[in-house]
Amino acid sequence: RETSGLLVIAKTQPVFENLRSQFRRRCVKKIYWALVWGIAPAEGVIDKPLSHDPRDKRRMRPLTLPSRGKARSWKAVTRYRRLGQSRGVSLLEIDMKTGVTHQIRVHLAAIGHPIIGDALYGDDKAKDFDLRRHFLHARSLTFLRPDDGKAFTAEADLPADLSGLLKRLNVKI
């Protein structure tokens, strides 16, 4: 609910089925921007399966060992590159190869770079930046148009609260 940016909605059942198939086959390219704590490496890949946290059903958790017993897990791969940095924070572009619930938030927190304002997986110091939500933005989606199969890319600019924070922090893109 706090993530800004793009959302795809199908108007008909056949379009829905087509798009769902593309997402399941991992044919949709999803790019996000996130502002995280710390100076992240220039680029990286996080390849950690995720499962529900047995102590808190709202949360997911990365698995370091193979899952045993009844715990279900999902493969999750997140690629990132640093777009800018300033004052102990980094702006990352994230390419999700998979699409597991809370994947970006969990993966970035697992490598020590939680998203600014993420009260569930990081340190909620968003009030330090006058931010009322986490800094995660669905920047672009590329998929095949269901009607003709041609590649289509939709992009969304940062909303004013997030772009304003980048300006205040002097994060250059």
Phi, psi and chi 1 to 4 in degrees:
 res  aa     phi    psi   chi1   chi2   chi3   chi4
   1 ARG       -  -30.8  -67.3 -175.9  -53.3 -123.3
   2 GLU   -84.3  -17.9  -65.6 -178.1   26.2      -
   3 THR   -72.8  131.0  -58.5      -      -      -
   4 SER   -94.5  174.0   59.5      -      -      -
   5 GLY   107.9 -149.0      -      -      -      -
   6 LEU   -78.5  148.3  -64.1  166.3      -      -
   7 LEU  -145.3  131.1  179.1   66.7      -      -
   8 VAL  -100.1  131.7  175.8      -      -      -
   9 ILE  -129.4  128.8  -61.6  172.7      -      -
  10 ALA   -91.0  138.2      -      -      -      -
  11 LYS   -89.3  -20.9  -71.8 -175.8  173.2 -176.7
  12 THR  -130.9  159.7   66.9      -      -      -
  13 GLN   -63.3  -43.3 -170.4   64.7   32.2      -
  14 PRO   -61.3  -38.8  -23.9   32.3      -      -
  15 VAL   -66.6  -41.9  168.7      -      -      -
  16 PHE   -57.4  -48.2  170.9   77.4      -      -
  17 GLU   -60.7  -41.4  -63.9  -64.7  -25.3      -
  18 ASN   -63.2  -48.7 -179.9  -71.7      -      -
  19 LEU   -65.3  -41.1  -70.0  170.7      -      -
  20 ARG   -60.0  -41.2 -178.3  169.8   65.6  173.1
  21 SER   -62.5  -41.9  173.5      -      -      -
  22 GLN   -63.4  -41.8  -71.9 -174.9   58.6      -
  23 PHE   -64.9  -44.2  -84.7   98.9      -      -
  24 ARG   -64.3  -36.0  -76.1 -175.1  173.2  164.9
  25 ARG   -83.6    1.7  -69.5  177.2  -62.1  150.8
  26 ARG    60.9   39.9  -61.2 -172.4  176.6  129.8
  27 CYS   -92.3  -10.0  -61.7      -      -      -
  28 VAL   -91.5  127.9  177.9      -      -      -
  29 LYS   -92.8  121.1 -176.0  173.5  177.2   74.9
  30 LYS  -116.6  120.3  -58.6  166.5  -82.9 -169.8
  31 ILE  -115.5  130.0  -58.7  -65.9      -      -
  32 TYR  -122.7  156.8  -71.6   77.5      -      -
  33 TRP  -116.7  138.0  -77.9    6.3      -      -
  34 ALA  -139.3  139.2      -      -      -      -
  35 LEU   -99.5  123.1 -170.1   65.5      -      -
  36 VAL  -122.5  159.0  -59.2      -      -      -
  37 TRP   -73.7  139.5  -68.6  105.4      -      -
  38 GLY    89.0  166.4      -      -      -      -
  39 ILE   -92.9  104.8  -55.7  -56.5      -      -
  40 ALA   -75.3  155.3      -      -      -      -
  41 PRO   -56.4  159.1  -23.2   32.6      -      -
  42 ALA   -57.0  -33.9      -      -      -      -
  43 GLU  -162.3  164.3   60.0 -175.7   35.5      -
  44 GLY  -176.7  170.4      -      -      -      -
  45 VAL  -128.6  131.4  176.6      -      -      -
  46 ILE  -112.6  115.4  -51.7  161.7      -      -
  47 ASP  -122.9   85.7 -174.0   -7.5      -      -
  48 LYS  -135.9  124.4  -65.5 -179.9 -175.3 -132.5
  49 PRO   -64.5  155.0   16.5  -22.0      -      -
  50 LEU  -121.1  151.2  -59.3  177.7      -      -
  51 SER  -144.6  166.9   71.0      -      -      -
  52 HIS   -68.5  141.8  -73.3  -75.5      -      -
  53 ASP   -75.8  118.5 -173.3  -27.6      -      -
  54 PRO   -65.3  -19.9   20.6  -27.9      -      -
  55 ARG   -88.6  -18.2  -66.7  168.3  -62.9 -168.0
  56 ASP  -151.7  103.1 -175.8  -10.8      -      -
  57 LYS   -65.0  -15.4  -71.6  -62.7  179.1 -169.6
  58 ARG   -73.5  -20.8  -62.2  173.1  -51.7  142.3
  59 ARG  -106.0  153.7  -66.0  172.9   50.8   98.1
  60 MET  -108.2  165.0  -61.2  -67.6  -78.6      -
  61 ARG  -143.8  148.2   64.9 -174.5  176.2  119.5
  62 PRO   -77.6  145.1   25.8  -29.3      -      -
  63 LEU  -101.1  131.4  -65.9  177.7      -      -
  64 THR  -100.0  -23.4   52.5      -      -      -
  65 LEU  -118.9  155.8  -60.2  172.3      -      -
  66 PRO   -56.4  143.5  -20.9   29.4      -      -
  67 SER   -68.5  135.4  179.2      -      -      -
  68 ARG  -119.5  150.5  -67.0 -172.9 -175.2  151.8
  69 GLY    79.4 -143.1      -      -      -      -
  70 LYS   -86.5   -8.7  -64.9 -179.6 -179.0 -180.0
  71 ALA   -65.5  121.8      -      -      -      -
  72 ARG   -87.3  141.9 -176.3  169.8  178.5 -153.4
  73 SER  -132.3  159.4   66.1      -      -      -
  74 TRP  -129.2  137.5  -65.6  -92.0      -      -
  75 LYS   -63.6  137.5 -179.9  173.2  177.6   52.6
  76 ALA  -144.6  124.5      -      -      -      -
  77 VAL  -129.7  125.7  179.2      -      -      -
  78 THR  -126.0  124.4  -55.3      -      -      -
  79 ARG  -105.3  144.9  -72.0 -168.3  168.3   93.3
  80 TYR  -143.3  158.3   67.8   89.4      -      -
  81 ARG  -143.4  144.5   71.6 -179.6  178.7   99.6
  82 ARG   -80.2  126.0 -169.5  179.1   63.0 -131.2
  83 LEU   -93.3  -28.6  -62.3  175.1      -      -
  84 GLY  -170.4  168.7      -      -      -      -
  85 GLN  -155.8  154.8   66.5 -172.6   50.3      -
  86 SER  -176.2  143.5  177.4      -      -      -
  87 ARG    49.2   40.3  -60.9 -174.7 -169.6  176.3
  88 GLY    79.2   17.8      -      -      -      -
  89 VAL  -130.8  158.1  -61.0      -      -      -
  90 SER  -130.3  139.3  -60.6      -      -      -
  91 LEU   -96.1  121.7  178.4   64.3      -      -
  92 LEU  -113.2  143.7  -57.6 -178.8      -      -
  93 GLU  -100.8  127.9  179.9  177.2   81.0      -
  94 ILE  -117.3  132.1  -64.0  126.6      -      -
  95 ASP  -113.4  108.5  179.6   -0.2      -      -
  96 MET   -84.7  116.6  -78.4  179.9   49.2      -
  97 LYS   -82.6  -24.1  -65.9  -59.2  177.3 -167.7
  98 THR  -124.8 -177.8   53.0      -      -      -
  99 GLY  -144.7   70.8      -      -      -      -
 100 VAL   -95.8  146.2  178.5      -      -      -
 101 THR   -49.8  128.0  -58.7      -      -      -
 102 HIS    62.9   16.0  -63.2 -177.9      -      -
 103 GLN   -51.4  -52.2  175.3  178.9  -36.6      -
 104 ILE   -61.5  -46.3  -65.6  170.5      -      -
 105 ARG   -61.8  -44.6  -62.3  165.3   65.2 -168.6
 106 VAL   -68.2  -47.3  175.3      -      -      -
 107 HIS   -61.9  -46.0  -87.2  174.0      -      -
 108 LEU   -65.5  -39.9  -67.9  174.6      -      -
 109 ALA   -63.6  -36.6      -      -      -      -
 110 ALA   -65.5  -26.6      -      -      -      -
 111 ILE   -98.4   12.1   63.8  166.7      -      -
 112 GLY    85.8   16.6      -      -      -      -
 113 HIS  -129.9   68.1  -64.1  -71.4      -      -
 114 PRO   -65.4  153.7   22.6  -30.7      -      -
 115 ILE   -71.3  136.4  -65.1  172.6      -      -
 116 ILE   -60.7  129.6  -70.9  176.9      -      -
 117 GLY    87.1    4.2      -      -      -      -
 118 ASP   -87.2   96.3 -170.0  -13.6      -      -
 119 ALA   -70.2  -23.2      -      -      -      -
 120 LEU   -83.4  -36.7 -167.6   57.6      -      -
 121 TYR  -119.2   -3.0  -64.5  103.5      -      -
 122 GLY  -142.4 -163.6      -      -      -      -
 123 ASP   -89.6  117.7 -170.1    4.4      -      -
 124 ASP   -80.1   76.6 -177.2   19.4      -      -
 125 LYS  -103.8   24.2  -64.4 -177.5 -162.7  170.7
 126 ALA   -58.7  -31.0      -      -      -      -
 127 LYS   -63.6  -23.3   51.6 -168.3  157.8  -69.2
 128 ASP   -61.2  -25.5  -65.1   -5.5      -      -
 129 PHE  -112.0   11.4  -63.9  119.7      -      -
 130 ASP    54.8   44.2 -164.7   27.6      -      -
 131 LEU  -113.3  133.8 -168.1   61.5      -      -
 132 ARG  -101.9   12.5  -68.6 -175.3  172.2   91.4
 133 ARG  -160.8  176.9   61.9 -173.5  179.5   96.9
 134 HIS   -79.2  154.8   60.4 -119.7      -      -
 135 PHE   -92.8   80.6 -166.6  123.3      -      -
 136 LEU  -137.4  127.7 -177.9   60.3      -      -
 137 HIS  -135.1  124.9  177.9   72.6      -      -
 138 ALA   -76.2  100.0      -      -      -      -
 139 ARG   -80.5  -44.5  176.2   79.3  172.6  115.3
 140 SER  -153.0  152.4   73.6      -      -      -
 141 LEU  -132.8  133.2  -76.2  172.3      -      -
 142 THR  -123.2  127.3  -58.4      -      -      -
 143 PHE  -148.9  170.8   55.7   89.5      -      -
 144 LEU   -88.3  126.9  -59.0  178.2      -      -
 145 ARG   -61.4  128.7  -66.1 -169.8  -39.2 -156.5
 146 PRO   -61.0  -27.9  -25.9   35.2      -      -
 147 ASP   -77.6  -36.3   58.8  -14.4      -      -
 148 ASP  -131.5   -1.5   61.9   12.1      -      -
 149 GLY    76.1    5.5      -      -      -      -
 150 LYS   -81.8  144.9  -68.5 -177.0 -179.0  176.6
 151 ALA   -65.2  137.8      -      -      -      -
 152 PHE  -134.3  132.8  174.0   77.5      -      -
 153 THR  -119.3  128.8  -61.1      -      -      -
 154 ALA  -110.8  140.4      -      -      -      -
 155 GLU  -129.1  149.9  -65.4 -177.6  -21.7      -
 156 ALA  -131.5  125.7      -      -      -      -
 157 ASP   -69.4  159.0  -68.5  -27.4      -      -
 158 LEU   -63.5  140.1  -74.8  172.5      -      -
 159 PRO   -69.3  165.4   20.8  -26.2      -      -
 160 ALA   -57.5  -39.3      -      -      -      -
 161 ASP   -64.2  -37.8   61.2  -24.8      -      -
 162 LEU   -78.9  -43.4  -58.1 -174.5      -      -
 163 SER   -65.5  -36.1   62.1      -      -      -
 164 GLY   -62.8  -38.9      -      -      -      -
 165 LEU   -65.0  -42.8  177.3   54.9      -      -
 166 LEU   -59.5  -40.7  -67.8 -179.2      -      -
 167 LYS   -64.2  -45.6  -75.6 -179.6 -174.1  172.0
 168 ARG   -61.5  -34.9  -71.6 -166.9  -50.0  -85.6
 169 LEU   -85.3   -6.9  -67.7  172.5      -      -
 170 ASN    60.8   41.1 -161.3   28.5      -      -
 171 VAL   -86.0  115.3  175.1      -      -      -
 172 LYS   -91.2  136.1  -54.4  -92.0 -167.6 -100.4
 173 ILE  -103.1      -  -58.3  172.4      -      -
